[in-house]
Amino acid sequence: MDVNINSIHFTADKKLKQLIQTKVKKLTTFHDGLLSIDVNLKVDKSDKKENKIAEVKLFIRGGDLFAKKQAKTFEEAVDECLDATRRQLLKHKEKERKV
């Protein structure tokens, strides 16, 4: 499974990338059909404190899953995205079982 981490308009440090790698790899426990995962990190130029945006796109057999969240830190945004994609994965897995 490939994990692609892209930081747009800034450079993400190694700690952040390693943290994302370890958290993303945990998704394999919920679905064995993960092909690859794209994580995009952006900084919104608004005046709000919650200006860190994370987007997670999962490529799986039978479709793609996507989540986009905004928070104060990238860690929080990624955690929220992974929670959302985990729920989507479980829902997708249930649909596969019914078919």
KEKE-3310 file (N, C-alpha, C; in steps of 0.2 Angstrom, whole numbers, plus 5000, padded with zeros to 4 digits):
npx = (5004:5003:5007:5005:5010:5007:5012:5005:5011:5019:5032:5032:5037:5048:5043:5029:5026:5030:5021:5009:5010:5011:4998:4990:4993:4986:4974:4973:4969:4956:4951:4956:4958:4964:4972:4980:4984:4981:4987:4984:4990:4986:4987:4976:4973:4965:4958:4955:4958:4957:4965:4971:4971:4967:4966:4961:4962:4956:4960:4952:4947:4933:4930:4932:4936:4934:4939:4938:4945:4946:4956:4964:4977:4988:4989:4977:4967:4971:4968:4954:4950:4954:4946:4934:4936:4938:4926:4919:4925:4921:4908:4908:4913:4903:4893:4899:4899:4885:4882)
npy = (4994:5011:5026:5043:5059:5075:5092:5107:5122:5124:5117:5101:5095:5081:5074:5076:5070:5057:5054:5054:5044:5033:5033:5032:5019:5011:5010:4999:4989:4989:4987:4976:4979:4991:5001:5012:5028:5045:5060:5076:5091:5108:5126:5137:5154:5162:5172:5165:5154:5141:5136:5125:5113:5096:5084:5068:5054:5039:5025:5011:4994:4994:5008:5025:5034:5049:5062:5078:5089:5103:5111:5117:5112:5102:5089:5087:5089:5079:5068:5069:5067:5054:5047:5049:5043:5030:5027:5027:5017:5006:5006:5004:4991:4984:4985:4978:4965:4962:4961)
npz = (5000:4996:5003:5000:5005:5004:5005:5003:4998:5009:5019:5026:5042:5047:5058:5058:5046:5049:5059:5053:5044:5052:5058:5047:5042:5051:5046:5038:5046:5046:5033:5020:5007:5003:4992:4989:4998:4998:5006:5009:5014:5019:5021:5026:5021:5030:5043:5054:5068:5066:5054:5047:5035:5031:5019:5015:5005:5000:4991:4986:4982:4972:4973:4979:4994:5003:5014:5021:5032:5044:5056:5071:5072:5061:5065:5073:5062:5053:5062:5063:5050:5048:5057:5050:5038:5042:5047:5035:5028:5036:5034:5020:5019:5026:5016:5006:5011:5011:4998)
capx = (5000:5007:5005:5008:5009:5008:5011:5004:5013:5023:5036:5030:5043:5048:5039:5022:5025:5030:5015:5003:5012:5009:4991:4987:4994:4981:4967:4973:4966:4948:4949:4962:4958:4967:4977:4984:4981:4984:4985:4985:4990:4986:4986:4971:4975:4960:4960:4953:4963:4957:4967:4975:4966:4969:4962:4963:4958:4958:4959:4951:4944:4926:4928:4937:4934:4937:4937:4942:4943:4949:4957:4969:4983:4987:4987:4969:4964:4972:4964:4947:4949:4955:4940:4929:4937:4937:4918:4917:4928:4917:4901:4909:4914:4896:4889:4902:4896:4878:4881)
capy = (5000:5017:5032:5049:5064:5081:5098:5112:5129:5124:5111:5098:5092:5073:5071:5076:5065:5050:5053:5053:5037:5027:5033:5030:5012:5008:5009:4993:4984:4989:4985:4973:4981:4997:5001:5018:5033:5052:5064:5083:5096:5115:5131:5142:5160:5166:5175:5160:5150:5134:5137:5120:5108:5090:5080:5061:5051:5032:5021:5004:4991:4996:5015:5029:5037:5055:5066:5084:5093:5109:5112:5122:5109:5097:5083:5087:5088:5072:5063:5069:5064:5047:5045:5050:5038:5024:5025:5026:5010:5001:5006:5001:4984:4981:4985:4973:4959:4961:4960)
capz = (5000:4995:5006:4998:5009:5000:5009:4998:5000:5015:5020:5032:5045:5047:5063:5056:5041:5052:5063:5048:5041:5057:5059:5041:5042:5055:5043:5035:5050:5045:5026:5017:5000:5002:4987:4991:5002:4997:5011:5007:5019:5016:5026:5024:5023:5033:5050:5059:5071:5063:5047:5045:5032:5029:5015:5015:4999:5000:4985:4987:4977:4972:4974:4982:4999:5004:5019:5022:5039:5046:5063:5073:5070:5056:5069:5074:5056:5051:5066:5061:5043:5048:5060:5045:5033:5046:5047:5028:5027:5039:5030:5013:5021:5027:5010:5002:5014:5009:4991)
cpx = (5004:5003:5009:5005:5011:5007:5011:5006:5017:5027:5034:5036:5042:5044:5032:5021:5025:5024:5009:5004:5009:5001:4987:4987:4989:4975:4967:4970:4958:4946:4956:4962:4960:4973:4982:4980:4985:4982:4988:4985:4990:4985:4981:4973:4970:4962:4958:4958:4963:4959:4971:4970:4970:4964:4965:4959:4961:4956:4958:4947:4936:4925:4934:4933:4937:4934:4941:4940:4948:4950:4962:4976:4982:4986:4980:4966:4965:4968:4957:4946:4950:4949:4935:4930:4937:4930:4916:4919:4923:4910:4902:4910:4907:4892:4892:4899:4889:4877:4884)
cpy = (5006:5022:5038:5055:5071:5087:5103:5119:5130:5117:5107:5094:5084:5071:5071:5071:5058:5049:5051:5046:5032:5027:5030:5022:5008:5007:5002:4987:4984:4987:4982:4975:4988:4997:5006:5023:5040:5056:5071:5088:5103:5119:5136:5149:5165:5168:5170:5156:5143:5135:5131:5115:5102:5087:5073:5057:5043:5028:5014:5001:4992:5003:5019:5032:5043:5059:5072:5088:5098:5110:5116:5119:5104:5090:5082:5085:5081:5067:5063:5066:5056:5044:5044:5044:5031:5022:5024:5019:5005:5000:5003:4993:4981:4980:4979:4966:4957:4959:4953)
cpz = (5000:4999:5004:5002:5005:5005:5004:5001:5006:5015:5026:5035:5045:5052:5061:5050:5044:5056:5058:5045:5046:5058:5053:5040:5046:5052:5039:5039:5049:5038:5023:5010:4999:4997:4988:4995:5000:5003:5009:5013:5017:5022:5023:5026:5026:5040:5055:5062:5068:5055:5044:5042:5030:5025:5014:5010:4999:4994:4986:4982:4977:4973:4978:4988:5001:5010:5019:5028:5040:5053:5065:5072:5065:5059:5070:5068:5053:5055:5064:5054:5044:5052:5055:5040:5036:5046:5040:5026:5030:5036:5023:5014:5022:5020:5005:5004:5012:5002:4989)
residu = (MET:ASP:VAL:ASN:ILE:ASN:SER:ILE:HIS:PHE:THR:ALA:ASP:LYS:LYS:LEU:LYS:GLN:LEU:ILE:GLN:THR:LYS:VAL:LYS:LYS:LEU:THR:THR:PHE:HIS:ASP:GLY:LEU:LEU:SER:ILE:ASP:VAL:ASN:LEU:LYS:VAL:ASP:LYS:SER:ASP:LYS:LYS:GLU:ASN:LYS:ILE:ALA:GLU:VAL:LYS:LEU:PHE:ILE:ARG:GLY:GLY:ASP:LEU:PHE:ALA:LYS:LYS:GLN:ALA:LYS:THR:PHE:GLU:GLU:ALA:VAL:ASP:GLU:CYS:LEU:ASP:ALA:THR:ARG:ARG:GLN:LEU:LEU:LYS:HIS:LYS:GLU:LYS:GLU:ARG:LYS:VAL)
# end
